[in-house]
Amino acid sequence: MNEKLFLWIGRLEGVSFLVLMFIAMPIKYLLQNPEWVKHTGRIHGGLFVAYCVAALILSEKRNWNRGLLARAWVFSCLPFGTFFFEKRYLSRNN
């Protein structure tokens, strides 16, 4: 796993999460149109799984401790979390 690829997966996952939370969900509930959530959720779900797997692979390659891997996974569940993880934990390791 290349760190650049991991960073791009994280950025895409983070953007898809924000689109899901702040665009698709309001459209679903305010306009009664669940289509955006269905499609955006599917894309986000795939990117979320890819991010978690990529974090596991990169953690083995770079010898992360379990706590750092756990942080990557936890932050991926929070809005803006992948961006925070990248800035806080990866930028100083480059």
Residue, then its C-alpha position, 0 to 999 in steps of 0.5 A: m500500500n502506497e501512502k499517497l493512495f491511502l491519503w487519496i482514499g481518505r480524502l475521497e472517503g471524507v468528501s463522500f461522508l460530507v456529501l452524504m451528511f450535509i447534502a444527501m440527508p437533507i435532500k432525503y428529509l426535506l424534499q422526501n427524495p431518498e435517491w441521493v442517500k441510496h446512491t451516495g451511501r453506496i459510494h461512501g460505504g465502498l470508500f469507507v471499507a477501502y479506507c479501513v482496509a488500506a489503513l490496516i495494510l499501511s499500518e502493517k507496512r509502516n509498523w503503526n501501533r494498534g492505537l494509531l490504527a484504531r484512531a484511523w478507524v475511529f476518525s473515519c466514522l466522524p465528519f472531517g475525521t479522515f482529514f483530521f487524521e491525515k493532518r494530525y498523524l500522517s503529515r508529521n511522519n512524512 
